[in-house]
Amino acid sequence: MPASKDNEAVASVLPKNLRRDATPTIFADGLLGGSIEADVVRLELLARHFDIDSKSLSPAVVGRIVMPAEGFATFVAALAAIANKSAGSRKP
């Protein structure tokens, strides 16, 4: 089922030729943390994984987002817009 326009967020400037082949999808339960060093933002994403040794779920780093700090504020604003729409769709 295609997503409605109310549920989509897009970058303010789109490349003319956007390629989507071989783009990985990462599921994350949360964020471990982040840092800014040398004008580069680094965020580490966590997800629960089954640990064979302990036979329980434990957090594991499943991906990293690394981007120039100059674009980070726009990235956060887009995430906030999605979060606001998500919170609005859960209200009774």
Helices and strands as residue ranges (DSSP letters): G 5-7, E 30-37, E 40-51, E 56-68, G 69-71, H 72-89
